Amino acid sequence: MKKWIDIFIWILVLLFCFQIASAQTNDYIYRQFTTKKGLPSNECHEVYQDSRGYLWVGTDNGLVRYDGYEFKRYGNRQGLGEPVIF
């Protein structure tokens, strides 16, 4: 009888652990940006977030800084020698 009680307790512990593990979800927010939203190109090579929270995106048509609201483009006119950023 003690064997069955031990098995039952282990099953309850395992079910409880699985319930805790399945209750932990990650709620991420995804946004898709295209040339219609302000990117100079739909082809992105690098994405980096600096210590101030800006997202820097390297594209095949220049460098872009995103502040959460709008894009600021850096290209040949702003002194960037090569438009392709890897």
Secondary structure, 3 states (H helix, E strand, C coil): CHHHHHHHHHHHHHHHHHHHHHHCCCCCCCCCCCCCCCCCCCCEEEEEECCCCCEEEEECCEEEEECCCCEEEECHHHCCCCCCCC
